[in-house]
Each structure stands twice: as C-alpha cells, then as structure tokens.
Amino acid sequence: MIVKEELLIDNLFIYQDTDLYRFTSDAIILSRFAVAKKGAIVADLCSGSGIVGIHFYALNKSLVSSVHLFEMQKELFDLSLKTIKDNCFENVIVAHNQKIQDISKDYNGKFTLVTCNPPYFKSGAIMSKELPEHINVCREEITVNLDEICSVAKRLLTHGGKFALVHRADRLAEIMVTLTKNKLEPKRLQFVCGSKNVPYLVLIEAVKGAEPGVTVLPNLTNV
C-alpha cells in the first residue's frame, strides 16, 4: 500500500510503499549531515524511494541546482518519480532506474556532492529467508558493495567534491581504508548514538583529492 509521509518542510512529502523497503531515520540524519554549497549538483546513490536526495533538496532549495537519484529497483524508482511529480520537482530532481555500477561515464566529474545510505551488512551476514529478495538487497551487499560505492562516488565527483555516507559504526576501519583507497579523504566524522549513548552509526564526509586530516564532531544522539 502506498502511503504519503510529510517531510515537515513547506508542505512537502514523499511516498513509500508498505510492501517495499522503507527508509529509516538514518536517511534523514544523512541528509542533514551533508553540506550544500551554492550551485550544488547532487547525486544520491542507492536512493530507494528518494528520501535522502529529496529531503536534502527540501532543506537546501536555494543552494541546490539539481539532484540525481540512482536506484536499481523499479518499484522504488517509480515511487520517487511519483514524489517528484506531485511535489513539482521535475525541473530540479531527476530519477534514474539503474545499478550504480552502470551509471554513464557522461556523468564522470559532474557532481559536487554525492550521498549514499547503502546496504549496511556484508552479503550473507543477516539475510532472512522470511524476507523477499527486494528487502534483503537493501540491507546486504548483494548487488553492490562498499568498494564499488566508493569507486563510483570517486568517478562522479568533481575534484574537491564531497562524498557524504552513513554506515554502521562497527565497519568504520573498513570504511576509512576503502575511502582513502579510492582517493576520497575523510574530512568530517560524527558518531550517532542510541539511548545507551553507544555509537551504532557513523557519518563521514570525504573529499576527493583532499589532504589528510579529519575533524571529529560531537556525538549525535538518535532515540
């Protein structure tokens, strides 16, 4: 069943389907963590129903020139199209139904900001036989992994462009190594804590071609 959820910004909204994968607060946290600069050209990878890119645009409308959403699952892509149309975002937000590994080389070096709320777990780590495949691929690295995501972000970004990522805190070491391997230098880092003040997520902003040196922000609490 398709449901309409308010973004609590200028009467804007997004559609979700209760039978498909639904976004969590992680996506909202990421869209608030990412920084917009004047004339920002944004790509959101693994975009699902479009929440990160659409919410980021809603927060930064005066600064953002365009947003491109990349999602491989047709049903989630269709939801983002409906949200774009019914919010009259057609002139600013474009949705693409494709795997991020297949994004055209025409987009290489075109984006000033890339965002991603990716599958958190390695393939086979938590896969549930009780859940349909279209849910499992949003939770596990079945169709795309961390290295592929970072590699795509690198080629899409302009030199000095930023990559904003949310992921599990317990994969931080792997994330940092993978980012630097792909010439994406971590520059801002923030842990997200739950009710027991223990970090469970990490937000990272990496810059293509930057010098080493990371600023660790105060922990963010999400309960």
C-alpha positions in Angstrom: 0.0 0.0 0.0 1.4 3.4 -1.0 1.4 5.9 1.9 2.2 9.6 1.8 4.6 10.9 4.5 5.1 14.6 5.3 8.6 16.0 5.3 7.6 18.7 7.7 9.1 21.3 5.3 7.0 23.6 3.2 4.1 21.1 3.0 6.4 18.7 1.0 6.0 14.9 1.2 7.4 11.6 0.0 5.6 8.4 -1.0 6.5 5.0 0.5 5.0 1.5 -0.1 4.4 -0.6 3.0 5.2 -3.7 0.9 8.7 -2.4 -0.1 11.8 -1.4 1.8 11.0 1.8 3.8 13.6 4.4 4.8 14.6 4.9 8.4 15.8 7.9 10.4 19.3 7.1 9.2 18.4 8.7 5.8 17.2 11.9 7.4 20.3 12.1 9.6 22.5 11.8 6.5 20.6 14.5 4.6 21.0 16.8 7.5 24.7 16.0 7.8 25.6 16.6 4.2 26.6 20.2 3.4 25.2 22.2 0.5 27.1 24.9 -1.3 25.8 27.4 -3.8 25.1 25.7 -7.1 25.4 22.2 -5.7 24.9 19.4 -8.2 24.0 16.3 -6.2 23.9 12.5 -6.9 22.3 10.1 -4.4 23.4 6.5 -4.8 21.2 3.6 -3.7 18.4 6.2 -3.4 15.5 3.9 -2.7 12.3 5.9 -2.8 14.4 9.1 -2.9 14.4 10.2 0.7 18.0 11.4 1.0 18.1 13.4 -2.2 14.6 14.8 -1.9 14.9 15.7 1.8 18.4 17.3 1.2 16.9 19.4 -1.6 14.0 20.4 0.6 16.4 21.6 3.3 18.7 23.5 0.8 16.5 24.6 -2.1 18.2 28.0 -2.5 21.6 26.3 -2.9 20.9 23.2 -5.0 21.0 23.3 -8.8 20.0 19.7 -9.4 19.7 16.3 -7.7 20.0 12.9 -9.5 18.6 9.8 -7.8 20.1 6.4 -8.8 18.1 3.3 -7.8 18.1 -0.1 -9.4 14.8 -1.4 -8.1 12.0 -0.4 -10.4 9.3 -0.2 -7.7 11.3 2.1 -5.5 12.3 4.2 -8.6 8.6 4.5 -9.5 7.8 5.9 -6.0 10.5 8.5 -6.4 9.0 9.5 -9.7 5.6 10.0 -8.1 7.1 12.1 -5.3 9.0 14.2 -7.8 5.9 14.8 -10.0 3.5 15.5 -7.1 5.9 18.0 -5.5 6.5 19.7 -8.8 10.3 18.9 -8.6 10.7 17.9 -12.3 12.9 20.8 -13.2 15.4 20.0 -10.4 15.3 16.3 -9.4 15.9 13.5 -11.9 15.5 9.8 -11.1 17.4 7.1 -12.9 16.4 3.4 -12.8 19.8 1.6 -12.9 22.6 -0.1 -10.9 25.1 2.5 -9.8 27.9 0.4 -11.4 26.1 1.2 -14.8 26.0 5.0 -14.4 27.1 6.5 -17.7 30.6 7.8 -18.0 29.0 11.0 -19.2 28.4 11.8 -15.5 32.1 11.5 -14.6 33.3 14.5 -12.7 29.9 16.2 -12.9 28.8 16.3 -9.2 29.9 18.5 -6.4 28.2 16.2 -3.8 27.5 12.5 -3.7 25.4 11.0 -0.9 24.7 7.4 0.0 22.8 5.4 2.6 24.0 1.9 1.5 23.3 -1.6 2.5 25.0 -2.0 5.9 25.8 -5.7 6.0 28.1 -7.9 4.0 26.3 -10.4 1.8 25.0 -13.4 3.8 25.5 -11.7 7.2 21.9 -11.3 8.2 19.9 -12.5 5.1 16.4 -13.6 6.2 14.7 -16.4 4.2 11.5 -15.0 5.5 12.0 -11.6 3.7 11.7 -11.1 0.0 14.8 -10.5 -2.1 13.9 -6.9 -2.7 14.1 -6.2 1.0 17.4 -8.2 1.6 19.2 -6.3 -1.2 18.6 -3.1 0.7 20.1 -4.5 3.8 23.0 -6.5 2.5 25.7 -6.1 -0.1 24.1 -8.5 -2.6 24.1 -6.2 -5.7 26.7 -3.6 -4.7 29.4 -3.4 -2.0 31.2 -0.7 -0.2 34.2 -0.6 -2.5 32.0 -0.3 -5.6 30.1 2.5 -4.0 33.2 4.5 -3.1 34.7 3.9 -6.6 31.5 5.2 -8.3 31.4 8.2 -5.9 35.0 9.0 -6.8 34.4 9.0 -10.6 31.2 11.0 -10.3 32.7 13.8 -8.2 34.5 16.9 -9.3 38.0 17.4 -7.8 37.3 18.7 -4.3 33.7 17.3 -4.4 32.3 15.8 -1.3 31.0 12.3 -0.5 28.6 12.0 2.4 28.0 8.5 3.7 26.1 6.9 6.7 27.1 3.4 7.7 27.5 1.1 10.7 30.0 2.3 13.3 31.5 -1.2 13.6 32.6 -1.1 10.0 34.5 2.2 10.5 38.0 0.8 10.0 37.0 -0.8 6.7 35.2 2.3 5.5 38.2 4.6 6.2 40.5 2.3 4.3 38.1 1.9 1.4 37.6 5.7 1.1 41.3 6.5 1.1 42.0 3.7 -1.4 39.6 5.5 -3.7 41.2 8.9 -3.2 38.4 10.1 -1.0 39.9 11.6 2.0 37.7 11.6 5.2 37.4 15.2 6.5 34.4 15.2 8.9 33.3 12.3 11.1 30.4 12.0 13.5 29.1 9.1 15.5 25.4 8.5 16.1 24.4 7.1 19.5 21.3 5.3 20.7 19.6 5.5 24.1 22.5 3.9 25.9 24.9 6.5 24.4 26.8 3.8 22.5 27.6 4.7 18.8 25.8 2.5 16.3 26.2 4.6 13.2 28.9 6.8 11.7 28.5 9.8 9.4 31.5 10.5 7.2 32.2 13.3 4.7 35.1 12.6 2.4 36.6 15.0 -0.1 38.0 13.9 -3.5 41.7 14.7 -3.7 42.0 16.4 -0.3 44.9 16.3 2.1 44.7 14.0 5.2 43.1 15.4 8.4 39.7 14.7 9.8 37.5 16.7 12.2 35.6 14.5 14.7 32.3 16.2 15.6 30.4 15.7 18.9 28.3 12.6 19.0 24.8 12.9 17.8 22.0 11.2 19.8 19.1 9.5 17.9 16.5 7.9 20.1 
